């Protein structure tokens, strides 16, 4: 009997061998608040790598996001799927949301949880310039819903890109739902119809796994839950887990600041203007140093942001036009054209439908105003310079008086305008005698003696 009991125990333990279980370890809590971007993706990826190296039992992604960049969202989804550590995405606190990109991340997680009073959904990708959602009925030229052959080409041209984007997004979210046994039908509705759900409705429809009031309640409810992690059964034991909140480090915070579109835009303009002033007035060094560093940081930010290069080209063209006004006066044509190009380029520079990743209109207005003031100042300086009398050159020298320094056989040396010049005269002039310039021949002055009675 004892031998049979031992044999049964060995069989039971061998069955449990593939099921990984840990207790008494750590649960890391990562905070994702605000729009999802490159810094958020980097934060999650590096944290999961550190969690793997530290042997962490569980990673909890506490999320409150309105959405974000598609590329950053897909990077986060891939990091979660490839993680050997179970990832629990928890939409919290009450009043938080997992909208748009947040819905994809929630679906991709090993456990999807929400706090009461939260919501998710509205996962429809929006094309810049917007063509409307697939499935929306459009009126033809006769005012009814029946499509005519004349309407087909226009509709097809307008909807093709949107259909491709929406179909791709739907397939992506459905595949994530099927991976973890969640509701794929509602996933399609979230993409095609921008459907949204409260936490309670999401639980009832099988979109999420559970609801929890706080982190301790969450850990209690997922205790002894079996998950599929990288194709293997993974038993989660949360009893006695130490909860540790992992804040972004200085590198991630710096990346978050630099990749803010407003900061990247300002850095780009500081870089351009700094290099311009250095080239316009070489030797100052400081504008060139600041401009070079700012421009490189801006280029790094634009590498990970959805930049519209037509917008960047318009900004550069606008600045070039305004600068050209100082060298090729066009009575405002170049300056006004440059200002218009600058404003349009700034508006379309960041190619995204996420409001948190659009450049602030106030910043665009501020820099446009600075550029306009600079342009007006340049025009004013040019008008003022043209209205002033000549203050230098050949014309200014004629009529000036000076003194003869020496006379060596008709080769005079005179002192005019605090400078010594070679000179010739039609009459003999003695040293220290006053002279007047009558003309210039190359670097030789033509002078005449000034009589005492002329002074």
C-alpha positions in Angstrom: 0.0 0.0 0.0 2.8 2.4 0.9 4.6 1.6 -2.4 1.4 2.3 -4.3 1.0 5.6 -2.5 4.6 6.7 -3.3 4.2 5.7 -6.9 0.9 7.7 -7.2 2.6 10.7 -5.7 5.5 10.5 -8.2 3.1 10.3 -11.1 1.2 13.3 -9.8 4.4 15.3 -9.4 5.6 14.3 -12.9 2.3 15.6 -14.3 2.9 18.9 -12.6 6.5 19.3 -13.8 5.6 21.3 -17.0 3.4 23.6 -14.9 5.6 26.3 -13.5 4.6 27.7 -10.1 6.3 30.1 -7.9 5.3 31.6 -4.5 7.0 34.0 -2.2 8.6 36.0 -5.1 8.0 39.5 -6.4 5.2 41.1 -8.4 6.3 44.2 -10.3 3.8 46.9 -11.0 4.5 49.1 -14.0 2.6 52.4 -14.4 1.3 53.4 -17.9 -0.5 56.7 -17.7 -1.2 58.9 -20.7 -0.7 58.4 -24.5 1.3 55.4 -25.6 4.5 56.3 -27.4 8.1 55.3 -27.9 9.0 55.9 -24.3 6.2 53.7 -23.0 7.2 50.9 -25.3 10.9 51.2 -24.2 9.8 51.2 -20.5 7.8 48.0 -20.9 10.4 46.2 -23.0 13.3 46.9 -20.6 11.2 46.2 -17.5 10.2 42.8 -18.8 13.8 42.0 -19.6 14.8 43.0 -16.1 12.0 41.0 -14.6 13.1 37.9 -16.5 16.7 38.4 -15.2 15.5 38.9 -11.7 13.2 35.9 -11.7 10.1 38.0 -11.0 6.9 35.9 -10.6 4.5 38.4 -12.2 4.3 41.7 -13.9 1.3 43.9 -13.5 0.8 46.7 -16.1 -1.5 49.3 -14.4 -2.9 51.3 -17.3 -4.9 54.4 -18.0 -4.5 55.5 -21.6 -6.5 57.3 -24.3 -4.5 55.4 -27.0 -1.3 56.3 -28.8 1.0 55.5 -31.7 0.3 52.3 -33.6 4.0 51.4 -33.9 4.6 51.8 -30.1 1.4 49.7 -29.4 2.5 46.8 -31.6 6.0 46.9 -30.0 4.4 46.6 -26.6 2.1 43.7 -27.7 5.1 41.8 -29.1 7.0 42.3 -25.8 4.1 40.9 -23.8 3.6 37.9 -26.1 7.3 37.1 -26.1 7.6 37.5 -22.3 8.4 34.4 -20.2 6.9 36.3 -17.3 3.1 36.4 -17.1 1.8 39.9 -17.7 -1.4 41.1 -16.1 -2.8 44.3 -17.6 -5.0 46.1 -15.0 -7.0 49.1 -16.1 -7.1 51.2 -12.9 -7.9 53.2 -10.9 -11.7 53.8 -11.2 -12.3 56.3 -14.0 -9.4 55.1 -16.0 -9.7 53.8 -19.6 -8.0 51.5 -22.1 -9.1 53.2 -25.3 -7.8 52.6 -28.8 -4.2 51.2 -28.5 -4.9 50.3 -24.8 -7.6 47.8 -25.9 -5.0 45.9 -28.0 -2.6 45.8 -25.1 -5.3 44.5 -22.8 -6.3 41.8 -25.2 -2.6 40.7 -25.6 -2.0 40.2 -21.9 -2.1 36.9 -20.2 -4.6 38.2 -17.7 -7.0 41.1 -18.6 -8.4 42.9 -15.5 -10.3 46.1 -14.9 -11.3 48.1 -11.9 -14.9 49.1 -11.4 -15.8 52.3 -13.2 -13.3 51.9 -16.0 -13.9 51.3 -19.8 -12.2 50.0 -22.9 -12.8 50.0 -26.7 -12.9 52.5 -29.5 -10.1 50.7 -31.3 -10.8 52.0 -34.8 -7.7 53.3 -36.7 -8.3 56.8 -38.1 -6.7 57.8 -41.4 -5.4 61.3 -41.6 -7.9 63.2 -43.6 -10.6 60.7 -42.7 -12.7 58.8 -45.2 -15.3 57.5 -42.7 -15.7 54.0 -41.4 -16.3 51.0 -43.6 -19.9 50.0 -43.6 -21.2 53.5 -43.5 -23.8 54.0 -46.1 -23.3 57.0 -48.4 -25.9 58.8 -50.4 -25.5 59.0 -54.1 -26.1 62.0 -56.3 -29.9 61.2 -56.3 -30.1 61.4 -52.5 -30.9 57.7 -51.9 -28.9 54.8 -50.5 -28.7 52.9 -53.8 -25.3 53.0 -55.3 -25.0 54.0 -58.9 -22.1 53.1 -61.3 -21.1 56.8 -61.3 -20.6 56.7 -57.5 -18.4 53.6 -57.4 -15.1 55.1 -58.5 -15.2 58.0 -56.0 -16.3 55.7 -53.2 -13.6 53.1 -54.0 -10.9 55.8 -54.2 -11.9 57.3 -50.9 -12.4 54.1 -48.9 -9.6 51.8 -50.1 -7.0 53.0 -47.6 -9.4 53.0 -44.7 -10.7 49.5 -45.5 -7.1 48.2 -45.5 -6.3 49.8 -42.2 -9.5 48.6 -40.5 -9.3 45.1 -41.9 -5.7 44.8 -40.7 -6.6 46.1 -37.2 -9.6 43.8 -36.9 -7.6 40.7 -37.8 -4.9 41.8 -35.4 -7.3 42.2 -32.4 -9.2 39.1 -33.3 -6.0 37.0 -33.3 -5.1 38.4 -29.8 -8.6 37.5 -28.6 -8.3 34.0 -29.9 -4.9 33.6 -28.4 -6.2 34.0 -24.8 -9.8 32.7 -25.3 -11.5 36.1 -25.2 -14.4 37.4 -27.2 -13.3 37.8 -30.8 -16.7 39.0 -32.0 -16.6 42.1 -29.8 -13.0 42.6 -30.9 -14.3 43.1 -34.4 -17.0 45.5 -33.2 -14.4 47.6 -31.3 -12.5 48.1 -34.5 -15.3 48.4 -37.1 -17.9 50.2 -35.0 -15.6 51.9 -32.4 -17.6 50.0 -29.7 -16.8 50.6 -26.1 -17.6 48.7 -22.9 -17.7 49.3 -19.2 -15.8 47.0 -17.0 -18.9 45.1 -15.9 -20.1 44.7 -19.4 -16.6 43.6 -20.6 -16.6 40.9 -17.9 -20.1 39.6 -18.8 -19.1 39.5 -22.6 -15.9 37.6 -21.9 -13.7 40.5 -23.1 -11.7 40.5 -19.8 -11.0 37.8 -17.2 -11.9 39.6 -14.0 -12.6 42.8 -12.1 -10.6 43.9 -9.1 -10.9 46.8 -6.7 -7.1 47.2 -6.1 -3.8 45.4 -6.5 -4.3 43.1 -3.4 -7.7 42.2 -4.6 -6.2 41.5 -8.1 -3.5 39.2 -6.6 -6.1 37.3 -4.6 -8.3 36.7 -7.6 -5.6 35.4 -9.9 -4.1 33.1 -7.3 -3.8 29.5 -8.5 -4.8 30.6 -12.0 -3.4 28.5 -14.9 -2.1 30.5 -17.8 -0.6 29.7 -21.2 2.8 31.4 -21.4 4.9 30.8 -24.5 2.9 27.6 -25.2 3.4 26.1 -21.7 1.0 25.9 -18.8 2.0 28.3 -16.1 0.5 28.1 -12.6 0.4 31.5 -10.8 0.7 31.5 -7.0 0.3 35.0 -5.6 0.2 34.2 -1.9 3.0 36.0 -0.1 4.2 37.9 -3.2 6.1 41.1 -2.5 4.6 44.0 -4.6 7.1 46.4 -6.0 6.3 49.4 -8.1 8.9 50.0 -10.8 9.2 53.6 -11.8 10.8 54.7 -15.2 14.5 55.4 -14.9 16.3 58.6 -16.0 16.9 57.2 -19.4 13.2 56.5 -20.0 12.2 59.8 -18.6 14.6 61.6 -20.9 13.3 59.6 -23.9 9.8 60.6 -22.8 10.7 64.3 -22.9 12.6 64.2 -26.1 9.9 62.2 -28.0 7.2 64.6 -27.0 6.3 66.1 -30.3 6.2 69.6 -28.9 9.7 69.3 -27.5 11.0 67.7 -30.7 9.5 70.5 -32.7 11.1 73.2 -30.5 14.5 71.3 -30.6 14.3 71.2 -34.4 13.7 75.0 -34.7 16.4 75.8 -32.1 18.8 73.7 -34.1 18.0 75.3 -37.4 18.1 78.9 -36.1 21.2 78.2 -34.0 23.1 76.9 -37.1 21.8 79.8 -39.2 23.1 82.4 -36.7 26.4 80.7 -36.5 26.8 80.6 -40.3 25.6 84.2 -40.6 28.0 85.4 -37.9 30.9 82.9 -37.6 32.9 82.9 -34.4 30.2 83.1 -31.8 30.4 79.3 -31.2 27.6 79.1 -28.7 24.7 79.3 -31.2 26.4 76.7 -33.3 26.9 74.3 -30.3 23.3 74.7 -29.1 22.0 74.4 -32.6 24.0 71.3 -33.4 23.0 69.5 -30.2 19.3 70.5 -30.5 19.1 69.4 -34.1 20.6 65.9 -33.4 18.2 65.4 -30.5 15.3 66.4 -32.8 16.4 64.0 -35.5 16.6 61.2 -32.9 13.0 62.0 -31.8 11.7 62.2 -35.3 13.3 58.7 -35.9 10.7 57.1 -33.6 7.8 59.5 -34.2 5.4 59.3 -37.2 6.8 62.3 -39.0 5.3 63.6 -42.2 8.4 64.5 -44.3 6.3 66.8 -46.5 5.6 68.9 -43.4 9.3 69.0 -42.5 10.2 70.0 -46.0 7.7 72.8 -45.9 9.2 74.1 -42.5 12.7 74.1 -44.0 11.5 75.7 -47.2 9.7 78.4 -45.1 12.7 79.2 -43.0 14.9 79.3 -46.1 12.5 81.8 -47.8 12.5 84.0 -44.7 16.3 83.9 -44.4 16.6 84.6 -48.2 14.7 87.8 -47.6 17.8 89.2 -45.9 20.0 88.5 -48.8 17.7 88.9 -51.8 15.1 91.6 -50.9 11.8 90.8 -52.6 9.7 93.4 -50.9 8.0 90.7 -48.7 7.2 88.0 -51.3 9.8 85.6 -50.0 9.0 86.4 -46.3 5.3 86.0 -46.6 5.6 82.8 -48.7 8.1 81.4 -46.1 5.8 82.2 -43.2 2.8 80.5 -44.9 5.0 77.4 -45.7 6.3 77.4 -42.1 2.8 77.4 -40.6 1.4 74.7 -42.9 4.5 72.5 -42.4 4.2 72.8 -38.6 0.5 71.7 -38.6 1.1 68.6 -40.7 4.5 67.7 -39.3 3.3 64.8 -37.0 1.3 62.3 -38.9 -1.0 60.8 -36.3 -4.7 60.9 -35.2 -3.8 60.8 -31.5 -4.4 64.3 -30.0 -1.7 63.8 -27.3 0.9 63.4 -30.1 -0.1 66.4 -32.1 2.0 69.6 -31.9 0.2 72.2 -29.7 -1.4 75.0 -31.8 -0.1 77.5 -29.2 3.5 76.5 -29.8 3.0 76.7 -33.6 1.4 80.1 -33.2 4.3 81.3 -30.9 7.1 80.2 -33.2 5.2 81.6 -36.2 4.8 84.9 -34.4 8.5 85.0 -33.6 9.3 84.2 -37.3 6.9 86.9 -38.4 8.5 89.5 -36.1 11.9 88.5 -37.3 10.7 88.9 -40.9 9.2 92.3 -40.2 12.4 93.4 -38.4 14.5 92.4 -41.4 12.2 94.3 -43.8 12.3 97.4 -41.6 16.1 97.2 -41.4 16.3 97.0 -45.2 14.0 99.9 -45.8 15.9 102.0 -43.2 19.3 101.1 -44.8 18.1 102.1 -48.3 16.8 105.5 -47.0 20.1 106.4 -45.2 22.9 108.4 -46.9 26.0 106.5 -47.9 28.3 106.1 -44.9 31.3 104.3 -46.4 33.1 103.4 -49.6 34.5 105.5 -52.4 31.6 108.0 -52.4 32.1 108.7 -48.7 35.8 109.4 -49.0 35.4 112.2 -51.6 35.3 115.6 -49.8 37.0 114.3 -46.6 39.8 116.4 -45.2 43.1 115.2 -43.7 46.8 116.0 -43.4 49.8 115.4 -45.5 52.3 113.2 -43.7 55.2 113.3 -46.2 56.1 114.3 -49.8 58.7 112.2 -51.5 59.2 113.7 -55.0 55.5 114.0 -55.6 54.6 110.7 -53.9 52.4 111.9 -51.0 51.5 110.1 -47.8 48.4 111.5 -46.3 46.3 110.8 -43.2 42.5 110.5 -43.8 39.8 108.8 -41.7 42.4 107.5 -39.2 44.3 105.7 -41.9 47.5 106.4 -43.9 47.0 106.5 -47.7 49.2 107.0 -50.8 48.1 110.1 -52.6 48.8 112.3 -55.6 48.2 116.0 -56.1 48.3 118.5 -59.1 50.3 120.9 -57.0 53.1 120.6 -54.5 51.9 120.0 -50.9 54.2 120.3 -47.9 54.1 117.9 -45.0 51.6 118.8 -42.2 49.6 120.8 -44.7 45.8 120.2 -44.8 44.4 118.3 -47.8 41.0 117.5 -49.2 40.2 114.2 -51.1 38.9 114.9 -54.7 38.8 111.3 -56.0 40.1 107.8 -55.7 42.2 105.8 -58.2 42.4 102.2 -56.9 44.2 102.5 -53.5 45.6 106.0 -54.2 43.8 109.1 -53.2 43.6 112.2 -55.4 44.0 115.2 -53.1 44.4 119.0 -53.3 45.7 121.5 -50.8 43.3 123.3 -48.5 44.2 126.9 -48.1 44.0 128.6 -44.8 41.2 130.9 -45.9 39.0 127.8 -46.8 39.0 126.4 -43.3 
